[in-house]
Structure formats: structure tokens, C-alpha cells
Amino acid sequence: MSLPIGWSCLSSHTARTVIALLAGVVCLIVGPAFTREAPSAQDKKSAAELLEKALQISRTLPAKESYSKARMLQDIATALARTGDKAAAQKLFQEAKQVVLAEPDLGYIATRLREIATAQLRAGDTAAAQKTFQEARQAAKKLHAVSEQSSQLQKIVRAQAEAAVLTGDRSFFEQADQMAHSIPDKFYKHFALGNIAEAQAEAGAKTGDRKFFEQALKTAEAIDHRVNKAQELRNIAEAQARASTKARDRKFFDEALQTAQTITVPSSKARALRSIAITQFQAGEKANADKTLQQALQAAQSKESDLYLRDALQEIALTQAQIGAQTKDNRYFERALQTAGVLDELYKSRTLQGIAAAQLQAGEKVAAQKTLQEANQSALGKTVPLDSAAYALSSIAVAQAQAGAKTGERIFFEQAHRTLQSIKDSYQHATALGDIALAEAQARETVTATKTFVKAEEAARTIRDPYYRVAAQASIGMSQAEAGAKLTALKTFQEAIETLQSIKDEFNKEQRLGEIAITQREAGERTGDQAYFEQALKTARTMDDSYFRAEAIRFIAEAQAKKGLIEKALASVEKEKDPLLAIAIYLGAAEGLLSKGKRE
């Protein structure tokens, strides 16, 4: 999959791990760049009409389709609530519940009732949700296997704790706490308590009410597991820091730091302090942020055995680099490079990629070029396993190409192609070529991009394992679509479908078909071209599993409606003989209309 030139907080296409991690740091420091707009009155009306058609067909589904019927009724009810018809939605939730309760599988009943309760909450019916949660608990309690019962109860506890944050109703916390202490399995009990503590902390961050933090600390204290307790204390400390912004009370920073100092697992302590430092930086407390980030670094340099210390160090280095990019202060880049320098060769290579991306963001082209070269050298180190080296080198090559697209400097593309020469893994080599070709196209190097795409296609055909070959071809097809090479992209997607025919395992073939259909749909979303949606529909219709086939077609119809292609989405529905597919098309199109207001 390709990388965006500018990192998006909402991007689903940041496949290279470190760049995705850096994107997360950017979002923490500068905030997500998107707004939400409510759907128009006309879109709501049109969606309601489509939902009524979906509902009529859903009620005709036979008993053998009870699983699909319950799911469709629930999702139609959820969408109806979004149109504003909450009364009709609540009646439909009850109808979905009756279908679920008629099933003999208690685990299924507990799962579905929990999901319906959450949907009822979002539709604004707290009383109905309370009752449905209770029914889910009763079903879970009847399960004989201790592990299955405990797992179901823990999930209900988590949902109720989240409900408390969503609604502001503290009784959900009380119910969740009682249920957590009734869980027979110790592991799931601690997990459930952690869910409650995290939700209580989130409620504190949301409201600025210290009582929630007091409850969260008390709940965390009851967790009899050092690592789990440390994780929840980290969550609480981070939430306390966020509360300082909400309540405009900087004392929350002091309380957050106090909580962080009680954490006994070094990596969790370091990560908590790093997050506090970011919040301080956002609040304009640069000096305090520097001090807290230094404390985070000291915690991460602990000699204690801790598997996640290198992850903490990597995150600190990327945070230092991103602050450097935001402030245009090279001292932060120097600190980031020093922090990366203590990591093992593989982690150092990954971290240096992120630092280079931040340097580019700050306009430091020469420094970024040098940092990427150092990342390359680290990836080729003796301690780096061959498969890890291939992935790291692939990421570096793509980062170099993206730097070329961002800066217009041809030397970055030359370095990317040189880096490719060191990649021995055929899958990594092929997908990197596709991503590099996209970057070349974005830089208006059209002739070069075309040649690189041809190399990518040829490299993909040399991959022996059909699973990886299909994945590579789908990735390359996506890059071609984004580059505007429509005919080539459609051909590459079709070649991926043909590759699937050599896969004997029907389950895995089905899974790959779904993945290709979703990738084709994403190509349609990104380009607005109906040809990709049509190809995605054709792919989805070849899937054998009726439920997953319907879900794939539903997502495609939703994407078409979002793009304003509502007539195209509904073009075949009147002639559709499969009721599940007809429901999926109507429901997906309605959901797309209700989501049209979302924009970056």
C-alpha cells in the first residue's frame, strides 16, 4: 500500500509502520485535521426511504437466515436513528432482540445483545440499553465453561464502562464494577477492572471532574497484576494531562506527573511521561514539556528487563523529532538522533525513517537525506534478520521516494532505487516498486513512473506463494489507481483475481476475494471513478459465503453513495434476486448518504 505525502490522522493507507506511528505523533501534537457536518435534510429523507425498503425485505428472510436477519435489523435500526427517527429505531431494536433470543447459542445471544445495547445507547435510549445489558449478562451467566463465561462478562463490563463515558450516567460504572467482581476467571477479572479504570479516566478527561480520577485510581489499585496495573495507571496519567486542557486547570499536569511516578514498569512510565509532555507542549508549556520528556527518556533507559523499552525509546525519539518539525528547532532533531542511537539496529533503522520524515516536514532536505542513508545502513546490520531487513529496506525506499515527491529532488528517487537493489524478498521488492512508482507519478515523472510500474508488475509475477502474489498485485493496482493509471490498475486487479484461482484453500480464497473487493472499492473512493466500483462489485459477487458477500456489496454501495453515485449504487437492486444482497445495497446506500457530511 502507498504512503501519503502529508500524513493524515484518518488515513487507512499508511502501511509502513514507522510512518504510521509518526502520523499518530503528529495527530497528538497538532490535532486531527477534519470536521464533521450533519447530513442534509434531503439526504436523511432519501436514506429513510431506502431503509424502509431494506426493512421490508429483511422481514421476509427465512428462519435459516436468522443470523443475517438479526444483524440487518440492528443495522437498519442504527441507521434509522441517524435519520432522526429514534422511535422507529427503538422498535426495530426490540424486533432484532426477539430474533436473537430465539437462538439456542448462549454465547451468540450474549454477544449480539451486548452489541444491540450499545447501539440503543447511541440511538439515545438509555433505559432500553440498561435492560438489554442485563439480558446479555443473564445469557453469559448461563454459560458452563468458565473461560467463555468470563470472556463474555468482561466484554459486557467494557461496553457498560464505555456507556458511562458516552452517556454521563454513573450507574453504568456501578453495574460494571459489580459485574467485574463477579467474573470467576482471575485473568478476565483483571482485564475487566482495567476496562473500568480506563473508562473512568476518560470520563475525568472529558468532564474535568476529579472524582472520576479518584475512582479510576481506586479501581486500578484492585488490579493484582503488575503489568496490567501499570498500563491502567499510564492511561489515568495521560487522561489527567488531557483534563488540564478541558478544565483549563494546570494542576492536572501536576497530578498526572504524580500518577506517572507511581508506575513501576519502566516502559509504561516512560510512555505516560511522553504523552504528558506532548499535552504540555500543546498547552504552550514548552519548558515543562522538555523537562517531562527528559524524565520519560530516563525511565526508558532503565536497565530493568522490559520488552517494551525499545518501543518507548522509539516513541520518544519520534516525539522529539516532531516537536523539532513544529518548532523548526534543530536541537530537537539532534536529541531525537541521540535517542535513536541507543536502539538496536532494526529499531534504529525504523526510528531514523520517522526522524527523516519529520526533518522533511521542517524543510531540512539535506539532513533528511543523511538520516535515511543512516537508516539504510542500520537495516543492513549483521543483527537484523533477513525478513526484517527486507521490510525495513522496503520502507526506507518508499520513504526516499516520498521525499522525492515532496521536495522535487531527483536524488531521493535515485537513492530509493539503489535501496531496492538490497531487497532480497520478492514481495517487499514488488510492493515497494509500486509505491515508488506512485511517488514518481505524484512528482510528475510520468515516463519513469510507467516504467517502474511495469517493473512492479513483473516482480509480483515472480512471487511463488500465491497469497503474497495476490496481496502484491492488489497493492500495486491501488498505487496505479492513485497515480491515475486507470486501465493499468483495472488490469492489475484482474490479474490478482486470476492468481486466486491457483489457491486451493477455499476459506483463504474467500478472504482474499474480500480483500481485493475492498481494495477496489477504496480505489473508487479515492478516484471517484465508477469503473473501480463496478469491478469491486463483480469481485464481491464471486464470493461463496452469502453473509460476507452481502457485507462486501454493502460497503461498496455505501462508498458509491458517499461519492454522489447513488443512482449507480442502486442500478441493479430492483432486479436483485438474492434478498440479502438487495438489503445490503439499500442499507449501504442509506449509510453512504448519512455519511456524506464527513470530510477532512
N, C-alpha and C positions, 0 to 999 in steps of 0.2 A: 504494500500500500504506500501511497505517496505522502510526502510531508508538506504541510502548509508553509509558505514563506513567512507569514506572520502567524504566530501561534494563537489559536482560538481556544477560549475556555470551554467551548461546547463542541469542539471538533471531534468527530469519531474516526478521523483518518490519520491520527498521529501514531503510527505503528511503531516507530523507533523509540524504544523505551526511554532513553535519557531526554530526548526532545520532549516527549510527552510529560516527563517529570518536571522539566523546566517550564513547560506550559502551565503546570499546576502552580509552580512558584510565582510565575507572572500573575496568575489569577489571584493568588493570595495577596500579592503586593499592590497591584494596580486595580484589581477587581474585574469581574466579568463584563465584557462589552456587549450587553444585549438588553433589550427591553421587551416587555410583553404587552400586546394590545389585545383587547377583548374582541371576539369575533363580531362582525356586524349583525344587525337585526335580521337582514335578509339571509345571511349565512346560517344563522340559528334556525330560521324558519325552514329553509331548504333542508338542513340537517334533520330537523324533526320529522319532515315528510319521509325522508329516506329511512329513518329509524323505525317509523311506523310500518313501512314495507318489510323491513328486516324482521320486525316483531311478528308480523302476520305469518311469515314463512317459518319462523322459529317454533311457533306453537303447533305447526304441522309435523315437526320432526318425530319419527317413531321412537319407541321406548329404547331400542338398541342404541340410539344416538343420545342417550341421556347426558353423558359427559359433555358432549358438544352443546347440547341444548342449554344446560345449566350455565355453561361458560358464556354462551352467546346472550342469554337473558341478562346475566350480570353486566356484561359489557355494554349492552344496549341501554340498560338502566343507568350506568355510569355516564354514558354519552347524553342521555335524556336530561340528566341533572345539569349538564353543562349548557344545555339549551335554555335552562331556566324552569323546566317543568319538573320540579322536585317531587311533587305529589305523585305523578305518574311513575317517576323513577323508584320511589319507595314501594309502591305497589308491585312493581316488577322485581325488585329485590326479594320481596316475600315469595313471589312466584318461583324465582330461581332457588330460594331456600327449600321450597317444597320438593323440587326435583332432586336436589342434593340429598335431602333427608330420606328419600325413598330408596337410596342405595344401601347395600349391606356393608360396604367397606368403611369401618370406623375411622381409619386413618385418612381416607379420602374425604369423609364428611368433616372431620376436624379442620383439614387444610382449606377446603372450599368455604366453610362457614367463617373461618378467620379472614379469608380474602373478601368475602361479602361484607363482613362487619367493617373492615377498613374502607370499602367502597361506600358503605352507608354513611360513615363519618364524613367522608369527603363531599358527600351529597348533602350534608347538613343535618342528618337525623341521628343525634347522639343517643337518644333513648333506644331506638331500634338497634343501633350498633352495640350498646351495652347488653341487650338481650341476646344478640347473635354471638357475641364473645362468650357469654355464659353457656350457650348451647354448644359452642366449639369446645369449651373446657369439659363439658359433660361427656362429649364423644371421646375426647382424648383420655379422660379418666377411665373409660371402659376398656382401653387397650390393655392386653395382657402382658405384652413384652415391655419390661421396664425401660429399655433404651428407647423404644418407639414412643411410649407414653411421655417420657421425659423430654424427648426431642419436640414433640408436638406442643407440650406445655410451655417449653422455652420460647417457641415461636409465637405463641399467643401472648406470653408476657412481653415480648419485644413489641408486638403490634399494639398492645394496650399502653405501653410506655410511650410509644410514638404518638398514640392517640391523645395522650395527656398534653404533649407538646403542641399538637395540631389544634386541639380544641380549647386548651387552657383549663380543662376540667381535672382538678387534682384527684378526684375519686378514681380515675384510671390508674394513677400511681399506687393508690392504696390497694386496689384489686390486683395489680401486677405484683406488688410486693407479697401479698398473701399467697398468690399462686406460685411465685418463685420459691417460697419457703416450703411449699408442698411437693416440690419436684423430688422424686426418690433418688435419682442418679446425681451424685455429687458434682460431676463434671458439668452437666446441663444446668444444675442449680447455680453454680458459679457464673456460667455463661449468662444466665437469665439476670442475675444480680448486676452483672456488668452492663447489660442492656438497659436496666432501670437507671443505674448511676449515670450512664451516658445521656439518657433522655432527660434526667433531672438537671444535669449540667447544661444541656441545650436549652431547657426551659429557663434556666437562670440567665443564659446569654441573651435569650430572646426578650425577656422581661426586665432584666436588671434587678431581679428580686433575689437577695442574698439567702433567703430561706431555702430556695431550690439548691443552692450550692451546699448549704449545711446538710440537707437531706442526701445529696449526692455523695458527700464525703462520708457520711454515716453508712450509706449503702456499700460504698467501696470498701470500707473497713471490714465489712462482713464477708468479703471475698477471701477465702482461705487458700489462695494460690498466688505466689509472689509475682509471677509474670503478668497474670491477668489483672491483679490489683494495680500493678504499675501502669498497665495500659489505661485503666479507667482513671487513675489519678492524672495521667497525661491528658486525657480527654477533658477532665474537670479544669485543669490548669489552663488549657487552651480556651475553654469556654469562658472562664473568668476574665481572661485577657480581652476576649471579644465583647464582654459585657461592659468594659470600660468605655467602648465607643457608643454602645446603645444607651447607657445611663449617663454618659459624659462625666464619669467619676473615675479619676485615675487611681484611686485607692484599690480598684480591682486589679490593677497591674501588680501592686504590692502583694495582694492576696494570691494572685496567680503564681508569682515567684515563690511565695511561701509553700504553696501546694507542690510546686515542681521540686523544691528542695527535699520534700519528704519521699520522693520516688527513689526506690532502692535499686532499680535496674538501670544501669548507666545509659543504654541506648534510648530507653523511654524518657529518661530525664533529659537527655540531650535534645531529643525531638520536641519535647514540651517547651524547653527553653528557646529553641529555634523558632517555634511558632509564636511564642510570646514576643520575641524580638521583631518578627515581621509585623505584628499588630502594633508594637511600639513605633516602628518605622512609619506605618500608615498614619499613626496619630501625630506624627511630626516630632516624636521624641527620639531623634537620631542618636544622640549621645547615649541615652539609656538602651537603645536598641543595640548599639555597638557593644556595650558592656554585657548585655544579656547573651548576645551571640558569642562573645568570648567565653562566657560560662558554659554555653552549650558545647563549644569546642573542647573545653577542658573535660567535661563529662564524657564526651565521645572518645577522648583519648585514654580512657580508663584501661588499665591492664587486666581488668576482670574478664573472664570468659563470657562473651556475649555475642551471639551470632549476628546481631543486627547493628553492631557498632560501625561497620563499614558503610551500611546504608545511611546511618545517621551522619557520618562524616561527609558522604556524598551530598546529602540534602543540605548540609551546612555550606559546603563549597558552592553549590548552585545558588543558594540564597545570597551568599556574599557576591557572587557574580551578577545576579540580577539587581541587587542594590547598586552595584557598580554601574550597570546599564542605566538605571533610573536616575542616578545622581551624576553620571559622567565623571566619576571619581575613580581613577585608575588604581588607587590604593586598595580598593575592594577586590579588583581583579588579581592583584598581587597576593592578597590574603587567600583568595579562592584557589589560586595555583599552589600556594603553600599547603593548604588543606588537602588538596588532591594529591600532592606529592607523597603523603604518608600512606596512601592506599596501595593495595596490591595491583599488579599490572593490569588485570582485566577491569577492575573498578576504576582505576586511574584513567584508563582509556575512555571508558564511558563518561566519566565526570568531565574530562577535558573537552569532550564533544559539547556538553552543555555549556561550559565556560566559553567556548569559542562562539556558540550561538549568541550568548549574552554580549560578547565583545562586538560581534557584528551589529547587534541591536544598537550599540553605542557608537557605531561608525568606526570602530577600531579594526580596520580590514587587515592590516599587516600583522597585528597581534593575533587576530583570529586565525590567520593562515599558519602562523607559527604554532599555535596551540593545537590545531588539527593535525599538523605534522607530528607533534609530540604524541598525540592520541594514537596515531598510526603506529609509531614505534612501540608504544606500550602494548598495543594489540598483538604485535608480533613477538612479544616477550616469551621467554622459554617456559614460564609458569602458566601460560594461557593455553587451555585445551583447544584442540583444533576446531571443534564445532563452535566454541565460544569466540574464538578468534575470527572465524568466518562471519559470525553475526556482527561482531564489533567492527570489523573492517567494512562490511556492507553498510552499516550505519554511518561510518566515517565518510565513505564515498558519497553517500546521499547528502550528508551534511555539507560536504565540499561543493557538490553540485548546487545545492540550495543556496549556498553562499555566493556562487557564481550568478545565480538568478537574481539574488537580492542586490548584489553590488555591481553587476555588469562586468566583472573582472573575469576574463577568459582563463586566467591562470588557475582559478578554482576548478573549472571543468577539466583542465589538463591533469590536475592533481587527482581528481575523482577517478578518471580513467586509469591513472597509474595505480591507485589504491586497488582498483578492481583486479589488477593482474595478480595480486597476492591472495585472492579469494579462491580457495580450492573447492568449496561446497557449491554444487551446481544450482541448487535452489536459491541460495543467498546471492549468487552471481547474477542469476536471471532477474530476480526481483529488483536488485539494485540497479541493473541496467534500465529497467522500466522506469524507475523513479528518477534516474539521472536524465533519461530522455525527456521526461515531463519537465524537469527543471530547465533543460535546454530549450524546450518549446516555449516555456514561460519567459525565457530570455530572448525570444525571437530568433533563436538559432535553428530555424526550421529544417534546413537541409541536414544539419548534424543530428538533430533530434530524430528525423526519419530514419537515418542510418542506425542510430543507437536502438531505436525500437525494433528494427529488423534483427539486430544482434540479440536483443532480449528475447524475441520470439524463437530464434534459433537455439539460444541457450536453454530455454524452457523445454524444448523438444528433446534435449539430451538428458533430462531428468528421468532416471529409471523408475522411481517409485511414482505410480500414477496419482496417488494422493497429493504428493508435493507438486507434481507436474500441473495438476488441475489448479491448485492454490496459486502457483506462479502465473499461470495463464490468466486467471481471474484478476490477479493483481496488475499484471501488465495491461490487460484490457481496460481496467479502471484508469490507469495512468494515460492510456491513449485517449479515452473518452474525455478526460480533463484537459488533454492537450488539444482537443478539437479534431482529432483524427477519427471521425465517426465511423467510416466504413471499415477502417482497420480494426477499430475497437470491437465492432459487431462481429467481425470475422474471428478475432481472438477469443471472444466469449464463446462463439460457436465451436471453436476448436477445443475449448475446455470441456464443453458438453460431450463432444465426441470422445475425448480422452476418458471420460467417465464410463464409457461402455466397456472398457477393459477391466473395470473393478468388479470383482465377483461378490464381495460382501454387500448385500442389498441394504443393510442398515447404514453403512458408511456411505454408500452411493446416494441414498436418500438425503443424508446430512449434507453432503457436498452439493447436491442439486439445490437444496435450500439456500446454501451459502452463495452459490452463483446467482440465483434469482435475486437475493438481497443485494448483491454487488451490482447487478444490472439495474435494479431499482435505484440504487444510490447514484449510479451514473445518470439516470434520468433526472433525479433530483438536482444534481449538480449542474447539469447542462440544460434542463428543461426540454429535452428532446424526446418526443413520444416514441421514437424508434427503440430506445432502450427499455421503455416501459412495456412495449409490445413483446420484445424479446424476453423480458423478465416473466411476463405472463405465460408465454409459451413454455419457458423452462419450468415454472411452477406447476403447470398443468400436467407435466410428466411425472410428478411425484406420486407415489403409490398411497401413502398414508393420507386418508381423507381429511383428518383434522389439520395436519401440518400443511397440506396443500391449500386448505381454506385460509389458514393463517397467513401464508405467504402471499396469496392473492389479495387478502385484506390489506396487508401492508403496502402492496403496490397501488391499490385503489386509493388508499389514504395519501400516498405521495403524489399521485396524479391530481387529486383534488386540491392539495396544498399548492400545486403549481398552476392552478386555474384550469386544469384539463378535466373538469368534471364530466363533460359530455363523453370524452374518451373513456373515462373510468367506468361509465355506465353503459357503454356502447353495446355490450354483449349480454347484459343482465336479463333482459326480457326473454331472451332465447335460452337462458341457462337452465339445463335440466337437473343439475345437481343442486338441491336446496341449500346445502351447506355453503356452496360457492356463491349462490345468489345472496345469502345472508351476509357472507364475507364482503362482497362487493358493496352492498348497500351500507353496511356498518363502516367499512373502511372509508368510503367516500364521505360519509357523515363526519367521521372523526377528522378527516382532512379539512373539511370546511370549518370545523370548530377550532382547528389549529392554524388556520391561515394567518392569524394575527401575530404569531410568534415570529420574530425576526431578530437578526444580530445587528 
